[in-house]
């Protein structure tokens, strides 16, 4: 739309994509969020970056609510978390009422990311 609805894509996002390309990242964008997640799910891209937390969560939860992982980038530490929130309403209930899959996946991803971060420092 050429800036008709805002200039963030022109002034912020497109230059960031170009900077990523210049550093060797195979990046494309900006792309419309209403289709980029479908294209990623179909295998066209390895990853999609959402500009807003809730925008990305909609796509992740539609595809695999139980195994979703939230990753925060740009921190000096590796940070992952479950994608479904704290589930306080299930705390203290009978064993087996909460699905641990998202927690397990978050821990596994954090370990892989930390391992990569460590091996890249050598």
C-alpha positions in Angstrom: 0.0 0.0 0.0 3.1 2.2 -0.3 2.8 3.8 3.2 -0.9 4.6 3.0 -1.5 2.8 6.3 1.8 3.7 8.0 5.4 3.9 7.1 6.8 1.3 9.6 7.3 -1.3 6.8 9.2 1.3 4.7 11.3 2.9 7.5 11.8 0.1 9.9 11.0 -3.4 8.7 12.4 -3.4 5.1 15.8 -1.9 6.2 16.0 -4.6 9.0 15.4 -7.3 6.4 18.1 -5.8 4.1 20.5 -5.7 7.1 19.8 -9.4 7.8 20.4 -10.2 4.1 23.7 -8.3 4.2 24.8 -10.4 7.2 24.1 -13.6 5.4 20.6 -14.4 6.5 18.3 -15.7 3.8 15.4 -13.3 4.7 12.4 -12.0 2.8 9.8 -9.4 3.7 8.0 -7.6 4.9 5.1 -9.9 4.1 1.4 -9.7 4.9 0.8 -11.5 8.2 -2.6 -12.9 7.0 -0.7 -15.3 4.7 2.9 -15.6 5.9 2.0 -18.1 8.6 0.2 -20.3 6.2 3.1 -20.2 3.8 5.5 -21.0 6.6 3.4 -23.9 7.8 3.4 -25.3 4.2 7.2 -25.2 4.2 8.0 -22.2 2.1 9.9 -20.6 5.0 11.8 -22.1 8.0 10.5 -19.4 10.3 8.1 -16.5 10.5 8.8 -13.4 12.6 5.8 -11.7 14.1 5.9 -8.1 14.9 3.4 -8.5 17.7 3.2 -11.2 20.4 -0.5 -11.9 19.9 -0.2 -12.0 16.1 2.3 -14.8 16.3 0.5 -16.7 19.0 -2.7 -17.0 16.9 -0.8 -18.9 14.2 1.1 -21.1 16.6 -1.9 -22.0 18.7 -4.0 -22.9 15.6 -1.3 -25.3 14.4 -0.3 -27.0 17.7 -1.6 -25.5 20.9 -0.3 -28.3 23.1 3.3 -28.1 21.8 3.8 -24.4 21.2 6.8 -22.6 22.5 7.3 -18.9 23.0 10.8 -17.6 22.3 12.0 -14.1 23.2 14.9 -12.9 21.1 17.3 -10.0 21.6 18.1 -10.9 25.2 21.6 -11.7 26.5 20.2 -15.1 27.7 18.2 -17.8 26.1 14.5 -17.4 27.0 11.7 -19.8 26.1 8.4 -20.5 27.8 5.2 -22.4 27.4 2.9 -21.0 24.8 -0.3 -21.3 26.8 0.3 -19.3 29.9 0.7 -20.3 33.5 -2.4 -22.6 33.9 -2.8 -21.6 37.6 -6.4 -22.9 37.5 -4.9 -26.4 37.2 -2.4 -26.1 39.9 -3.0 -28.5 42.7 -5.5 -30.6 40.8 -5.4 -34.3 40.2 -2.2 -35.4 38.4 -2.7 -35.6 34.7 -5.1 -32.6 34.3 -2.4 -30.4 32.8 -0.6 -31.3 29.6 3.2 -30.9 30.0 4.1 -31.1 26.3 4.6 -27.3 25.8 6.8 -27.2 28.9 8.9 -30.1 27.7 9.2 -28.6 24.2 10.2 -25.2 25.7 13.0 -26.9 27.8 14.2 -28.9 24.8 14.3 -25.8 22.6 16.1 -23.8 25.3 18.7 -26.5 25.6 19.3 -26.6 21.8 19.5 -22.8 21.6 21.9 -22.6 24.5 24.1 -25.3 22.9 24.2 -23.4 19.7 25.0 -20.2 21.5 27.8 -21.9 23.4 29.3 -23.6 20.3 29.2 -20.3 18.3 31.4 -18.7 21.0 34.3 -21.1 20.4 
